[in-house]
């Protein structure tokens, strides 16, 4: 029997400051927009914008 497709996918949230720090999050497969969150970047030492990028 085939495995059913998941309704969510894993995406990487990459820091826009350029430190290379990232988080992993789930989002619905049918989402209209890419995710973007203000989260803490320990390398920058402050809250910055993290945007969705593809998982490697």
PQR file of N, CA, C, O and H, with PARSE charges and radii, in Angstrom:
ATOM      1  N   UNK A   1       0.829  -1.167   0.000 -0.4000 1.5000
ATOM      2  CA  UNK A   1       0.000   0.000   0.000 -0.0000 2.0000
ATOM      3  C   UNK A   1       0.888   1.249   0.000  0.5500 1.7000
ATOM      4  O   UNK A   1       1.873   1.301   0.736 -0.5500 1.4000
ATOM      5  N   UNK A   2       0.557   2.237  -0.800 -0.4000 1.5000
ATOM      6  CA  UNK A   2       1.353   3.457  -0.919 -0.0000 2.0000
ATOM      7  C   UNK A   2       1.134   4.370   0.276  0.5500 1.7000
ATOM      8  O   UNK A   2       0.049   4.414   0.855 -0.5500 1.4000
ATOM      9  H   UNK A   2      -0.243   2.195  -1.398  0.4000 1.0000
ATOM     10  N   UNK A   3       2.180   5.094   0.631 -0.4000 1.5000
ATOM     11  CA  UNK A   3       2.106   6.030   1.740 -0.0000 2.0000
ATOM     12  C   UNK A   3       1.392   7.303   1.279  0.5500 1.7000
ATOM     13  O   UNK A   3       1.672   7.814   0.195 -0.5500 1.4000
ATOM     14  H   UNK A   3       3.062   5.058   0.160  0.4000 1.0000
ATOM     15  N   UNK A   4       0.473   7.814   2.099 -0.4000 1.5000
ATOM     16  CA  UNK A   4      -0.280   9.024   1.755 -0.0000 2.0000
ATOM     17  C   UNK A   4       0.621  10.252   1.875  0.5500 1.7000
ATOM     18  O   UNK A   4       1.504  10.300   2.732 -0.5500 1.4000
ATOM     19  H   UNK A   4       0.245   7.398   2.980  0.4000 1.0000
ATOM     20  N   UNK A   5       0.395  11.237   1.016 -0.4000 1.5000
ATOM     21  CA  UNK A   5       1.172  12.469   1.074 -0.0000 2.0000
ATOM     22  C   UNK A   5       0.779  13.276   2.295  0.5500 1.7000
ATOM     23  O   UNK A   5      -0.395  13.356   2.657 -0.5500 1.4000
ATOM     24  H   UNK A   5      -0.321  11.197   0.319  0.4000 1.0000
ATOM     25  N   UNK A   6       1.770  13.865   2.917 -0.4000 1.5000
ATOM     26  CA  UNK A   6       1.527  14.707   4.072 -0.0000 2.0000
ATOM     27  C   UNK A   6       0.956  16.056   3.635  0.5500 1.7000
ATOM     28  O   UNK A   6       1.251  16.533   2.540 -0.5500 1.4000
ATOM     29  H   UNK A   6       2.723  13.800   2.623  0.4000 1.0000
ATOM     30  N   UNK A   7       0.152  16.657   4.479 -0.4000 1.5000
ATOM     31  CA  UNK A   7      -0.427  17.957   4.165 -0.0000 2.0000
ATOM     32  C   UNK A   7       0.520  19.100   4.514  0.5500 1.7000
ATOM     33  O   UNK A   7       0.271  20.249   4.149 -0.5500 1.4000
ATOM     34  H   UNK A   7      -0.088  16.270   5.369  0.4000 1.0000
ATOM     35  N   UNK A   8       1.608  18.785   5.223 -0.4000 1.5000
ATOM     36  CA  UNK A   8       2.589  19.804   5.576 -0.0000 2.0000
ATOM     37  C   UNK A   8       3.955  19.416   5.027  0.5500 1.7000
ATOM     38  O   UNK A   8       4.231  18.244   4.768 -0.5500 1.4000
ATOM     39  H   UNK A   8       1.810  17.851   5.519  0.4000 1.0000
ATOM     40  N   UNK A   9       4.802  20.425   4.856 -0.4000 1.5000
ATOM     41  CA  UNK A   9       6.174  20.177   4.426 -0.0000 2.0000
ATOM     42  C   UNK A   9       7.119  20.920   5.361  0.5500 1.7000
ATOM     43  O   UNK A   9       6.729  21.894   6.006 -0.5500 1.4000
ATOM     44  H   UNK A   9       4.578  21.377   5.066  0.4000 1.0000
ATOM     45  N   UNK A  10       8.356  20.457   5.431 -0.4000 1.5000
ATOM     46  CA  UNK A  10       9.374  21.122   6.227 -0.0000 2.0000
ATOM     47  C   UNK A  10      10.061  22.177   5.372  0.5500 1.7000
ATOM     48  O   UNK A  10      10.411  21.918   4.221 -0.5500 1.4000
ATOM     49  H   UNK A  10       8.672  19.666   4.907  0.4000 1.0000
ATOM     50  N   UNK A  11      10.252  23.362   5.932 -0.4000 1.5000
ATOM     51  CA  UNK A  11      10.966  24.428   5.244 -0.0000 2.0000
ATOM     52  C   UNK A  11      12.024  24.990   6.195  0.5500 1.7000
ATOM     53  O   UNK A  11      11.907  24.880   7.415 -0.5500 1.4000
ATOM     54  H   UNK A  11       9.967  23.572   6.868  0.4000 1.0000
ATOM     55  N   UNK A  12      13.036  25.580   5.618 -0.4000 1.5000
ATOM     56  CA  UNK A  12      14.101  26.195   6.398 -0.0000 2.0000
ATOM     57  C   UNK A  12      13.840  27.693   6.452  0.5500 1.7000
ATOM     58  O   UNK A  12      13.557  28.312   5.426 -0.5500 1.4000
ATOM     59  H   UNK A  12      13.131  25.669   4.627  0.4000 1.0000
ATOM     60  N   UNK A  13      13.933  28.278   7.641 -0.4000 1.5000
ATOM     61  CA  UNK A  13      13.811  29.716   7.812 -0.0000 2.0000
ATOM     62  C   UNK A  13      15.219  30.270   7.960  0.5500 1.7000
ATOM     63  O   UNK A  13      15.894  29.990   8.951 -0.5500 1.4000
ATOM     64  H   UNK A  13      14.162  27.775   8.475  0.4000 1.0000
ATOM     65  N   UNK A  14      15.665  31.049   6.992 -0.4000 1.5000
ATOM     66  CA  UNK A  14      17.037  31.536   6.929 -0.0000 2.0000
ATOM     67  C   UNK A  14      17.090  33.006   7.328  0.5500 1.7000
ATOM     68  O   UNK A  14      16.248  33.799   6.908 -0.5500 1.4000
ATOM     69  H   UNK A  14      15.117  31.277   6.188  0.4000 1.0000
ATOM     70  N   UNK A  15      18.073  33.364   8.133 -0.4000 1.5000
ATOM     71  CA  UNK A  15      18.242  34.733   8.599 -0.0000 2.0000
ATOM     72  C   UNK A  15      18.540  35.675   7.436  0.5500 1.7000
ATOM     73  O   UNK A  15      19.338  35.349   6.557 -0.5500 1.4000
ATOM     74  H   UNK A  15      18.757  32.719   8.475  0.4000 1.0000
ATOM     75  N   UNK A  16      17.902  36.837   7.433 -0.4000 1.5000
ATOM     76  CA  UNK A  16      18.133  37.821   6.371 -0.0000 2.0000
ATOM     77  C   UNK A  16      19.358  38.681   6.645  0.5500 1.7000
ATOM     78  O   UNK A  16      19.776  39.444   5.775 -0.5500 1.4000
ATOM     79  H   UNK A  16      17.254  37.102   8.147  0.4000 1.0000
ATOM     80  N   UNK A  17      19.947  38.575   7.842 -0.4000 1.5000
ATOM     81  CA  UNK A  17      21.136  39.358   8.182 -0.0000 2.0000
ATOM     82  C   UNK A  17      22.370  38.800   7.485  0.5500 1.7000
ATOM     83  O   UNK A  17      23.350  39.517   7.278 -0.5500 1.4000
ATOM     84  H   UNK A  17      19.607  37.955   8.549  0.4000 1.0000
ATOM     85  N   UNK A  18      22.323  37.525   7.123 -0.4000 1.5000
ATOM     86  CA  UNK A  18      23.454  36.919   6.427 -0.0000 2.0000
ATOM     87  C   UNK A  18      24.387  36.144   7.329  0.5500 1.7000
ATOM     88  O   UNK A  18      25.515  35.844   6.937 -0.5500 1.4000
ATOM     89  H   UNK A  18      21.527  36.942   7.291  0.4000 1.0000
ATOM     90  N   UNK A  19      23.938  35.811   8.542 -0.4000 1.5000
ATOM     91  CA  UNK A  19      24.781  35.059   9.458 -0.0000 2.0000
ATOM     92  C   UNK A  19      24.790  33.568   9.133  0.5500 1.7000
ATOM     93  O   UNK A  19      25.673  32.838   9.584 -0.5500 1.4000
ATOM     94  H   UNK A  19      23.022  36.055   8.861  0.4000 1.0000
ATOM     95  N   UNK A  20      23.813  33.116   8.354 -0.4000 1.5000
ATOM     96  CA  UNK A  20      23.731  31.703   8.018 -0.0000 2.0000
ATOM     97  C   UNK A  20      22.940  30.882   9.018  0.5500 1.7000
ATOM     98  O   UNK A  20      22.782  29.675   8.831 -0.5500 1.4000
ATOM     99  H   UNK A  20      23.096  33.709   7.987  0.4000 1.0000
ATOM    100  N   UNK A  21      22.440  31.504  10.075 -0.4000 1.5000
ATOM    101  CA  UNK A  21      21.662  30.794  11.079 -0.0000 2.0000
ATOM    102  C   UNK A  21      20.272  30.501  10.525  0.5500 1.7000
ATOM    103  O   UNK A  21      19.700  31.319   9.804 -0.5500 1.4000
ATOM    104  H   UNK A  21      22.568  32.484  10.228  0.4000 1.0000
ATOM    105  N   UNK A  22      19.728  29.328  10.863 -0.4000 1.5000
ATOM    106  CA  UNK A  22      18.411  28.966  10.350 -0.0000 2.0000
ATOM    107  C   UNK A  22      17.622  28.158  11.368  0.5500 1.7000
ATOM    108  O   UNK A  22      18.184  27.538  12.271 -0.5500 1.4000
ATOM    109  H   UNK A  22      20.192  28.664  11.449  0.4000 1.0000
ATOM    110  N   UNK A  23      16.318  28.181  11.198 -0.4000 1.5000
ATOM    111  CA  UNK A  23      15.375  27.362  11.945 -0.0000 2.0000
ATOM    112  C   UNK A  23      14.687  26.443  10.951  0.5500 1.7000
ATOM    113  O   UNK A  23      14.716  26.698   9.747 -0.5500 1.4000
ATOM    114  H   UNK A  23      15.862  28.684  10.464  0.4000 1.0000
ATOM    115  N   UNK A  24      14.066  25.371  11.445 -0.4000 1.5000
ATOM    116  CA  UNK A  24      13.254  24.487  10.604 -0.0000 2.0000
ATOM    117  C   UNK A  24      11.819  24.602  11.096  0.5500 1.7000
ATOM    118  O   UNK A  24      11.562  24.558  12.299 -0.5500 1.4000
ATOM    119  H   UNK A  24      14.043  25.164  12.423  0.4000 1.0000
ATOM    120  N   UNK A  25      10.882  24.750  10.156 -0.4000 1.5000
ATOM    121  CA  UNK A  25       9.469  24.901  10.498 -0.0000 2.0000
ATOM    122  C   UNK A  25       8.620  24.083   9.535  0.5500 1.7000
ATOM    123  O   UNK A  25       9.075  23.693   8.460 -0.5500 1.4000
ATOM    124  H   UNK A  25      11.091  24.785   9.178  0.4000 1.0000
ATOM    125  N   UNK A  26       7.395  23.832   9.935 -0.4000 1.5000
ATOM    126  CA  UNK A  26       6.429  23.159   9.061 -0.0000 2.0000
ATOM    127  C   UNK A  26       5.468  24.196   8.514  0.5500 1.7000
ATOM    128  O   UNK A  26       5.120  25.155   9.203 -0.5500 1.4000
ATOM    129  H   UNK A  26       7.026  24.149  10.809  0.4000 1.0000
ATOM    130  N   UNK A  27       5.041  24.005   7.280 -0.4000 1.5000
ATOM    131  CA  UNK A  27       4.007  24.863   6.718 -0.0000 2.0000
ATOM    132  C   UNK A  27       3.087  24.009   5.871  0.5500 1.7000
ATOM    133  O   UNK A  27       3.504  22.968   5.363 -0.5500 1.4000
ATOM    134  H   UNK A  27       5.324  23.226   6.720  0.4000 1.0000
ATOM    135  N   UNK A  28       1.833  24.433   5.710 -0.4000 1.5000
ATOM    136  CA  UNK A  28       0.912  23.672   4.867 -0.0000 2.0000
ATOM    137  C   UNK A  28       1.408  23.626   3.427  0.5500 1.7000
ATOM    138  O   UNK A  28       1.950  24.610   2.924 -0.5500 1.4000
ATOM    139  H   UNK A  28       1.495  25.278   6.123  0.4000 1.0000
ATOM    140  N   UNK A  29       1.231  22.518   2.781 -0.4000 1.5000
ATOM    141  CA  UNK A  29       1.666  22.335   1.397 -0.0000 2.0000
ATOM    142  C   UNK A  29       0.976  23.327   0.455  0.5500 1.7000
ATOM    143  O   UNK A  29       1.550  23.716  -0.562 -0.5500 1.4000
ATOM    144  H   UNK A  29       0.791  21.718   3.189  0.4000 1.0000
ATOM    145  N   UNK A  30      -0.242  23.733   0.786 -0.4000 1.5000
ATOM    146  CA  UNK A  30      -1.037  24.594  -0.100 -0.0000 2.0000
ATOM    147  C   UNK A  30      -0.994  26.065   0.317  0.5500 1.7000
ATOM    148  O   UNK A  30      -1.857  26.839  -0.099 -0.5500 1.4000
ATOM    149  H   UNK A  30      -0.709  23.417   1.612  0.4000 1.0000
ATOM    150  N   UNK A  31      -0.012  26.471   1.130 -0.4000 1.5000
ATOM    151  CA  UNK A  31       0.080  27.863   1.574 -0.0000 2.0000
ATOM    152  C   UNK A  31       0.280  28.788   0.380  0.5500 1.7000
ATOM    153  O   UNK A  31       0.986  28.452  -0.570 -0.5500 1.4000
ATOM    154  H   UNK A  31       0.689  25.843   1.468  0.4000 1.0000
ATOM    155  N   UNK A  32      -0.347  29.949   0.441 -0.4000 1.5000
ATOM    156  CA  UNK A  32      -0.285  30.895  -0.670 -0.0000 2.0000
ATOM    157  C   UNK A  32       1.010  31.693  -0.696  0.5500 1.7000
ATOM    158  O   UNK A  32       1.499  32.049  -1.768 -0.5500 1.4000
ATOM    159  H   UNK A  32      -0.921  30.223   1.213  0.4000 1.0000
ATOM    160  N   UNK A  33       1.570  31.978   0.484 -0.4000 1.5000
ATOM    161  CA  UNK A  33       2.778  32.799   0.577 -0.0000 2.0000
ATOM    162  C   UNK A  33       3.884  32.037   1.281  0.5500 1.7000
ATOM    163  O   UNK A  33       3.642  31.029   1.946 -0.5500 1.4000
ATOM    164  H   UNK A  33       1.172  31.689   1.354  0.4000 1.0000
ATOM    165  N   UNK A  34       5.101  32.534   1.125 -0.4000 1.5000
ATOM    166  CA  UNK A  34       6.229  31.974   1.856 -0.0000 2.0000
ATOM    167  C   UNK A  34       6.194  32.495   3.287  0.5500 1.7000
ATOM    168  O   UNK A  34       5.706  33.595   3.548 -0.5500 1.4000
ATOM    169  H   UNK A  34       5.298  33.352   0.585  0.4000 1.0000
ATOM    170  N   UNK A  35       6.718  31.691   4.210 -0.4000 1.5000
ATOM    171  CA  UNK A  35       6.736  32.089   5.613 -0.0000 2.0000
ATOM    172  C   UNK A  35       7.802  33.145   5.864  0.5500 1.7000
ATOM    173  O   UNK A  35       8.851  33.145   5.220 -0.5500 1.4000
ATOM    174  H   UNK A  35       7.115  30.798   3.998  0.4000 1.0000
ATOM    175  N   UNK A  36       7.530  34.037   6.794 -0.4000 1.5000
ATOM    176  CA  UNK A  36       8.500  35.025   7.250 -0.0000 2.0000
ATOM    177  C   UNK A  36       8.179  35.336   8.712  0.5500 1.7000
ATOM    178  O   UNK A  36       7.045  35.685   9.040 -0.5500 1.4000
ATOM    179  H   UNK A  36       6.678  34.037   7.317  0.4000 1.0000
ATOM    180  N   UNK A  37       9.173  35.209   9.585 -0.4000 1.5000
ATOM    181  CA  UNK A  37       8.986  35.444  11.011 -0.0000 2.0000
ATOM    182  C   UNK A  37      10.111  36.314  11.546  0.5500 1.7000
ATOM    183  O   UNK A  37      11.234  36.284  11.043 -0.5500 1.4000
ATOM    184  H   UNK A  37      10.094  34.925   9.318  0.4000 1.0000
ATOM    185  N   UNK A  38       9.789  37.089  12.577 -0.4000 1.5000
ATOM    186  CA  UNK A  38      10.813  37.776  13.354 -0.0000 2.0000
ATOM    187  C   UNK A  38      11.205  36.809  14.465  0.5500 1.7000
ATOM    188  O   UNK A  38      10.394  36.500  15.338 -0.5500 1.4000
ATOM    189  H   UNK A  38       8.877  37.113  12.986  0.4000 1.0000
ATOM    190  N   UNK A  39      12.440  36.334  14.433 -0.4000 1.5000
ATOM    191  CA  UNK A  39      12.921  35.385  15.430 -0.0000 2.0000
ATOM    192  C   UNK A  39      14.303  35.818  15.896  0.5500 1.7000
ATOM    193  O   UNK A  39      14.934  36.681  15.285 -0.5500 1.4000
ATOM    194  H   UNK A  39      13.098  36.585  13.724  0.4000 1.0000
ATOM    195  N   UNK A  40      14.764  35.214  16.979 -0.4000 1.5000
ATOM    196  CA  UNK A  40      16.061  35.569  17.555 -0.0000 2.0000
ATOM    197  C   UNK A  40      17.191  34.887  16.796  0.5500 1.7000
ATOM    198  O   UNK A  40      17.159  33.678  16.568 -0.5500 1.4000
ATOM    199  H   UNK A  40      14.252  34.513  17.475  0.4000 1.0000
ATOM    200  N   UNK A  41      18.185  35.670  16.411 -0.4000 1.5000
ATOM    201  CA  UNK A  41      19.384  35.148  15.758 -0.0000 2.0000
ATOM    202  C   UNK A  41      20.533  35.265  16.761  0.5500 1.7000
ATOM    203  O   UNK A  41      21.012  36.370  17.014 -0.5500 1.4000
ATOM    204  H   UNK A  41      18.212  36.653  16.597  0.4000 1.0000
ATOM    205  N   UNK A  42      20.988  34.143  17.340 -0.4000 1.5000
ATOM    206  CA  UNK A  42      22.039  34.217  18.363 -0.0000 2.0000
ATOM    207  C   UNK A  42      23.374  34.712  17.815  0.5500 1.7000
ATOM    208  O   UNK A  42      24.173  35.256  18.578 -0.5500 1.4000
ATOM    209  H   UNK A  42      20.599  33.245  17.135  0.4000 1.0000
ATOM    210  N   UNK A  43      23.638  34.548  16.556 -0.4000 1.5000
ATOM    211  CA  UNK A  43      24.896  35.036  15.983 -0.0000 2.0000
ATOM    212  C   UNK A  43      24.882  36.556  15.837  0.5500 1.7000
ATOM    213  O   UNK A  43      25.912  37.211  15.995 -0.5500 1.4000
ATOM    214  H   UNK A  43      22.989  34.106  15.937  0.4000 1.0000
ATOM    215  N   UNK A  44      23.707  37.113  15.535 -0.4000 1.5000
ATOM    216  CA  UNK A  44      23.582  38.562  15.430 -0.0000 2.0000
ATOM    217  C   UNK A  44      23.291  39.193  16.801  0.5500 1.7000
ATOM    218  O   UNK A  44      23.560  40.374  17.019 -0.5500 1.4000
ATOM    219  H   UNK A  44      22.870  36.581  15.407  0.4000 1.0000
ATOM    220  N   UNK A  45      22.744  38.392  17.712 -0.4000 1.5000
ATOM    221  CA  UNK A  45      22.444  38.880  19.054 -0.0000 2.0000
ATOM    222  C   UNK A  45      21.189  39.711  19.148  0.5500 1.7000
ATOM    223  O   UNK A  45      21.039  40.497  20.083 -0.5500 1.4000
ATOM    224  H   UNK A  45      22.526  37.433  17.535  0.4000 1.0000
ATOM    225  N   UNK A  46      20.270  39.554  18.187 -0.4000 1.5000
ATOM    226  CA  UNK A  46      19.026  40.325  18.201 -0.0000 2.0000
ATOM    227  C   UNK A  46      17.964  39.606  17.379  0.5500 1.7000
ATOM    228  O   UNK A  46      18.245  38.610  16.713 -0.5500 1.4000
ATOM    229  H   UNK A  46      20.391  38.915  17.427  0.4000 1.0000
ATOM    230  N   UNK A  47      16.748  40.124  17.437 -0.4000 1.5000
ATOM    231  CA  UNK A  47      15.663  39.585  16.631 -0.0000 2.0000
ATOM    232  C   UNK A  47      15.776  40.139  15.213  0.5500 1.7000
ATOM    233  O   UNK A  47      15.946  41.343  15.016 -0.5500 1.4000
ATOM    234  H   UNK A  47      16.520  40.933  17.978  0.4000 1.0000
ATOM    235  N   UNK A  48      15.679  39.250  14.234 -0.4000 1.5000
ATOM    236  CA  UNK A  48      15.764  39.645  12.829 -0.0000 2.0000
ATOM    237  C   UNK A  48      14.709  38.885  12.038  0.5500 1.7000
ATOM    238  O   UNK A  48      14.079  37.961  12.552 -0.5500 1.4000
ATOM    239  H   UNK A  48      15.540  38.273  14.393  0.4000 1.0000
ATOM    240  N   UNK A  49      14.524  39.280  10.794 -0.4000 1.5000
ATOM    241  CA  UNK A  49      13.559  38.622   9.933 -0.0000 2.0000
ATOM    242  C   UNK A  49      14.145  37.328   9.371  0.5500 1.7000
ATOM    243  O   UNK A  49      15.265  37.313   8.860 -0.5500 1.4000
ATOM    244  H   UNK A  49      15.036  40.031  10.377  0.4000 1.0000
ATOM    245  N   UNK A  50      13.390  36.262   9.468 -0.4000 1.5000
ATOM    246  CA  UNK A  50      13.763  34.964   8.893 -0.0000 2.0000
ATOM    247  C   UNK A  50      12.767  34.668   7.788  0.5500 1.7000
ATOM    248  O   UNK A  50      11.559  34.749   8.010 -0.5500 1.4000
ATOM    249  H   UNK A  50      12.480  36.274   9.883  0.4000 1.0000
ATOM    250  N   UNK A  51      13.257  34.321   6.588 -0.4000 1.5000
ATOM    251  CA  UNK A  51      12.387  34.018   5.458 -0.0000 2.0000
ATOM    252  C   UNK A  51      12.571  32.581   5.027  0.5500 1.7000
ATOM    253  O   UNK A  51      13.598  31.958   5.295 -0.5500 1.4000
ATOM    254  H   UNK A  51      14.239  34.255   6.409  0.4000 1.0000
ATOM    255  N   UNK A  52      11.569  32.072   4.361 -0.4000 1.5000
ATOM    256  CA  UNK A  52      11.555  30.673   3.930 -0.0000 2.0000
ATOM    257  C   UNK A  52      12.560  30.409   2.813  0.5500 1.7000
ATOM    258  O   UNK A  52      12.679  31.179   1.860 -0.5500 1.4000
ATOM    259  H   UNK A  52      10.735  32.578   4.143  0.4000 1.0000
ATOM    260  N   UNK A  53      13.276  29.298   2.960 -0.4000 1.5000
ATOM    261  CA  UNK A  53      14.202  28.843   1.934 -0.0000 2.0000
ATOM    262  C   UNK A  53      14.024  27.331   1.796  0.5500 1.7000
ATOM    263  O   UNK A  53      13.471  26.689   2.689 -0.5500 1.4000
ATOM    264  H   UNK A  53      13.179  28.672   3.734  0.4000 1.0000
ATOM    265  N   UNK A  54      14.485  26.764   0.690 -0.4000 1.5000
ATOM    266  CA  UNK A  54      14.362  25.331   0.492 -0.0000 2.0000
ATOM    267  C   UNK A  54      15.285  24.558   1.417  0.5500 1.7000
ATOM    268  O   UNK A  54      16.369  25.025   1.767 -0.5500 1.4000
ATOM    269  H   UNK A  54      14.934  27.286  -0.036  0.4000 1.0000
ATOM    270  N   UNK A  55      14.840  23.367   1.809 -0.4000 1.5000
ATOM    271  CA  UNK A  55      15.681  22.472   2.601 -0.0000 2.0000
ATOM    272  C   UNK A  55      16.734  21.865   1.695  0.5500 1.7000
ATOM    273  O   UNK A  55      16.467  21.586   0.526 -0.5500 1.4000
ATOM    274  H   UNK A  55      13.960  22.988   1.524  0.4000 1.0000
ATOM    275  N   UNK A  56      17.914  21.661   2.222 -0.4000 1.5000
ATOM    276  CA  UNK A  56      18.963  21.036   1.428 -0.0000 2.0000
ATOM    277  C   UNK A  56      18.795  19.545   1.414  0.5500 1.7000
ATOM    278  O   UNK A  56      19.590  18.841   0.792 -0.5500 1.4000
ATOM    279  H   UNK A  56      18.131  21.887   3.171  0.4000 1.0000
TER
END
